[in-house]
Amino acid sequence: MKYVCILFGMLILGAGCVTQTPVPLAPPYAKVTTSSMQLTSSAFKHEGIIPALYTCDGTHTSPPLSIAHVPDETKSLALIMDDPDAIKPAGKVWDHWLVWNIDPTTVHIQEGEEPVGTHGAGTGGETIYHGPCPPDGPHRYSFRLYALDTVLDLPSGSTKSDLEQAMDGHIIAQTELVGMYSRT
């Protein structure tokens, strides 16, 4: 009985020693560090409503974005905007805006302007900003900004999958701005 109690005690004590691996923010997963880098918009707050002007119900005008606290060692920035809620009806995330090799000293992307950089092809084939246009109910739109330790050798028109593979191992910081939109 004494040995059973000791074994039981070891099992209980051992259970408290289990550790969990932290879950990364978003793919790609390699080399992401904690940073105070920020991406904001004067048009909507994080998790706020994206005004119709910036959607298919408006003019597909890109929203103004502000970038702050980019790490000093950053060689380029990459921006991905997608609709993770599109996966429900369409079976995949809808990619709205892909731009990389953005100058790391960029602090503003003006309303209606494309950032200077290399533009990728969204799900609909667009190589410029394509605003939210959810087919059903409210959707979240994720604007993710990545600070990279390199300039990417990736041709214009590449897909998000191509971009994520090229960024793998080169992300030194990332941040996210989420906006909501539902068609009326």
C-alpha positions as CSV (number, residue, x, y, z in Angstrom):
1,M,0.0,0.0,0.0
2,K,2.9,2.3,0.8
3,Y,4.3,2.0,-2.7
4,V,0.9,2.7,-4.2
5,C,0.6,5.9,-2.3
6,I,4.1,7.0,-3.3
7,L,3.4,6.2,-7.0
8,F,0.0,8.0,-6.8
9,G,1.8,11.0,-5.2
10,M,4.4,11.1,-8.0
11,L,1.7,11.0,-10.6
12,I,-0.1,14.0,-9.0
13,L,3.1,15.9,-8.6
14,G,4.2,15.1,-12.1
15,A,0.9,16.4,-13.5
16,G,1.7,19.9,-12.3
17,C,5.0,19.8,-14.3
18,V,3.4,19.5,-17.8
19,T,4.2,22.5,-20.0
20,Q,2.4,23.8,-23.1
21,T,4.0,25.1,-26.2
22,P,2.8,28.7,-27.0
23,V,0.5,29.0,-30.0
24,P,1.9,31.3,-32.7
25,L,-0.1,34.4,-33.7
26,A,-0.6,33.5,-37.4
27,P,1.3,31.6,-40.1
28,P,4.0,31.6,-41.1
29,Y,5.3,30.4,-37.7
30,A,9.0,30.7,-37.8
31,K,11.1,33.4,-36.1
32,V,8.3,35.6,-34.7
33,T,9.3,37.8,-31.8
34,T,7.3,39.9,-29.5
35,S,7.2,43.5,-30.5
36,S,5.4,46.7,-29.9
37,M,4.9,47.2,-33.6
38,Q,1.4,48.7,-34.4
39,L,-0.9,49.0,-37.3
40,T,-3.9,51.3,-36.9
41,S,-6.4,53.2,-39.0
42,S,-8.1,56.5,-38.5
43,A,-11.2,55.1,-40.3
44,F,-12.0,52.3,-37.8
45,K,-10.9,51.0,-34.5
46,H,-9.5,47.5,-33.9
47,E,-12.5,45.1,-34.1
48,G,-14.7,48.1,-35.1
49,I,-16.9,48.5,-38.2
50,I,-15.2,49.2,-41.5
51,P,-17.0,52.2,-43.2
52,A,-18.8,51.3,-46.4
53,L,-16.5,53.6,-48.4
54,Y,-13.8,50.9,-48.1
55,T,-16.0,48.0,-49.3
56,C,-17.8,46.8,-52.3
57,D,-20.8,48.8,-51.2
58,G,-18.7,51.9,-51.6
59,T,-15.8,52.5,-54.0
60,H,-13.2,49.8,-52.8
61,T,-11.1,52.7,-51.5
62,S,-8.2,51.4,-49.4
63,P,-8.4,52.7,-45.8
64,P,-5.8,54.9,-44.3
65,L,-3.3,52.9,-42.3
66,S,-0.6,54.1,-39.8
67,I,2.4,52.1,-38.8
68,A,4.4,52.6,-35.6
69,H,7.3,51.0,-33.7
70,V,8.8,49.0,-36.6
71,P,11.9,47.2,-35.2
72,D,15.2,48.9,-36.2
73,E,16.6,45.7,-37.9
74,T,13.6,45.5,-40.3
75,K,14.6,45.4,-44.0
76,S,11.1,45.4,-45.5
77,L,7.4,45.1,-44.5
78,A,4.7,42.9,-45.8
79,L,0.9,43.5,-45.6
80,I,-1.8,40.9,-45.9
81,M,-5.5,41.6,-45.7
82,D,-7.9,38.7,-45.8
83,D,-11.3,37.5,-44.7
84,P,-10.9,34.5,-42.4
85,D,-14.7,34.1,-42.1
86,A,-15.0,33.4,-45.9
87,I,-13.8,29.9,-45.1
88,K,-17.3,28.9,-44.0
89,P,-19.2,29.4,-47.3
90,A,-16.3,29.2,-49.8
91,G,-14.0,26.7,-48.2
92,K,-11.0,29.0,-48.1
93,V,-9.9,32.3,-46.7
94,W,-10.5,35.1,-49.2
95,D,-7.3,37.2,-49.8
96,H,-8.1,40.9,-50.4
97,W,-4.7,42.7,-50.4
98,L,-1.1,41.5,-50.6
99,V,1.8,43.8,-50.7
100,W,5.5,43.1,-49.7
101,N,8.9,44.9,-50.0
102,I,7.3,48.0,-48.4
103,D,9.9,50.4,-47.2
104,P,10.3,49.8,-43.4
105,T,10.4,53.6,-42.8
106,T,6.8,53.9,-44.1
107,V,4.6,55.4,-41.3
108,H,1.4,56.1,-43.3
109,I,-0.5,54.4,-46.2
110,Q,-2.8,57.1,-47.4
111,E,-6.5,56.5,-48.0
112,G,-7.1,55.3,-51.6
113,E,-3.3,54.8,-52.2
114,E,-1.4,51.6,-52.8
115,P,1.8,51.3,-50.8
116,V,5.0,51.3,-52.8
117,G,6.1,47.7,-52.9
118,T,5.5,44.4,-54.8
119,H,1.8,43.5,-55.2
120,G,0.4,40.0,-55.1
121,A,-2.7,38.5,-56.5
122,G,-5.7,38.2,-54.2
123,T,-8.2,35.4,-54.4
124,G,-10.2,37.3,-57.1
125,G,-7.0,37.9,-59.1
126,E,-6.7,41.6,-58.1
127,T,-3.3,43.0,-57.5
128,I,-4.6,46.1,-55.8
129,Y,-6.8,46.6,-52.7
130,H,-10.2,44.8,-53.0
131,G,-12.6,45.9,-50.2
132,P,-14.7,43.7,-48.0
133,C,-17.8,42.2,-49.7
134,P,-19.1,39.5,-47.4
135,P,-21.8,37.2,-49.0
136,D,-23.4,36.5,-45.7
137,G,-23.6,38.2,-42.3
138,P,-20.8,40.0,-40.5
139,H,-17.2,39.0,-41.4
140,R,-13.9,39.9,-39.8
141,Y,-11.2,41.4,-42.0
142,S,-7.6,40.9,-40.9
143,F,-4.9,43.4,-41.8
144,R,-1.6,41.8,-40.8
145,L,1.7,43.7,-41.0
146,Y,5.0,41.8,-40.9
147,A,8.5,43.2,-40.3
148,L,11.0,41.1,-42.2
149,D,14.8,40.8,-41.9
150,T,15.1,40.7,-45.7
151,V,13.7,42.1,-49.0
152,L,11.8,39.3,-50.6
153,D,12.8,37.9,-54.1
154,L,9.2,37.2,-55.1
155,P,7.6,38.3,-58.3
156,S,4.6,40.5,-58.6
157,G,1.3,38.6,-58.9
158,S,2.4,35.9,-56.4
159,T,-0.2,34.4,-54.1
160,K,-0.5,34.6,-50.4
161,S,0.8,31.0,-50.1
162,D,3.9,32.1,-52.1
163,L,4.3,35.1,-49.9
164,E,4.0,33.1,-46.6
165,Q,6.6,30.6,-47.9
166,A,9.0,33.4,-48.8
167,M,8.5,35.1,-45.4
168,D,9.0,31.8,-43.5
169,G,12.0,32.3,-41.2
170,H,12.3,36.0,-41.9
171,I,9.5,37.5,-39.7
172,I,11.0,39.5,-36.8
173,A,7.7,41.1,-35.7
174,Q,4.0,41.2,-36.7
175,T,0.8,43.0,-35.7
176,E,-2.8,42.8,-36.7
177,L,-5.7,45.2,-37.1
178,V,-9.1,43.6,-37.4
179,G,-12.2,45.3,-38.9
180,M,-15.8,44.1,-39.1
181,Y,-18.2,44.5,-42.0
182,S,-21.7,43.3,-42.9
183,R,-23.6,44.2,-46.0
184,T,-26.9,46.0,-45.5
